[in-house]
Amino acid sequence: VSGFALSQAFRTITAIMATGLRAEFGLSAEALGVFAGAFAFAFGTMQLFMGVGIDLYGVRRTLLVAFPLTIAGALLSALAPSYGG
């Protein structure tokens, strides 16, 4: 359940924090759109890999590999000093 909640939060966080992101990083509307779009494309791409992983290795093994990577990515994103980061 917590994984699902985090997934939903990651999908909507850009819209919720748009004003803060624009102010903090000095983003234009275009840059904010690229940021949100890049996440959507990455999310869709990873669904393909997760599906293959679940089919080949099962849900438990796939999630045990994916969750630490998800946590590392979230921390990296939260600590990013700039838009490029």
ABEGO torsion letter per residue (X at the ends): XAAAAAAAAAAAAAAAAAAAAAAAAGBBAAAAAAAAAAAAAAAAAAAAAAAAAAAAAEAAAAAAAAAAAAAAAAAAAAABABAAX
